[in-house]
Each structure stands twice: as C-alpha cells, then as structure tokens.
Amino acid sequence: MPNTAIDNLDQEINPFAVWLIAKVQPFATDLRRIIASLKIKSDIERQLKSG
C-alpha cells in the first residue's frame, strides 16, 4: 500500500476517533477499543513505512 493511501486513511481515522470521544462520550470499554484502534493504526503505519 503506498504511503499516500496510508496517509489518507490516517487523515480519516484520527478525526473520527476524536469525534467519537468528544460527541458520543463512550463508556470505558468503548473508549479502550477506540484507543486500541488508534495504537494498532500507528503500529501498522510504522511497519508499512519501514519496509
């Protein structure tokens, strides 16, 4: 996957996660899932960019 596709997904996922936290006010379990998803996204992005 080219870096531009990764960057596009990043620009889509981060604002959505922030919106979920701010507007929906998730319960603790949902909040942990959102945070875990962001961490997984970062790990995948780092691995793909490193080669």
MODELLER restraints for C-alpha pairs under 7 A, 6 or more apart:
rsr = mdl.restraints
at = mdl.atoms
rsr.add(forms.Gaussian(group=physical.xy_distance, feature=features.Distance(at['CA:3:A'], at['CA:49:A']), mean=6.94, stdev=0.5))
rsr.add(forms.Gaussian(group=physical.xy_distance, feature=features.Distance(at['CA:6:A'], at['CA:45:A']), mean=6.71, stdev=0.5))
rsr.add(forms.Gaussian(group=physical.xy_distance, feature=features.Distance(at['CA:17:A'], at['CA:34:A']), mean=6.54, stdev=0.5))
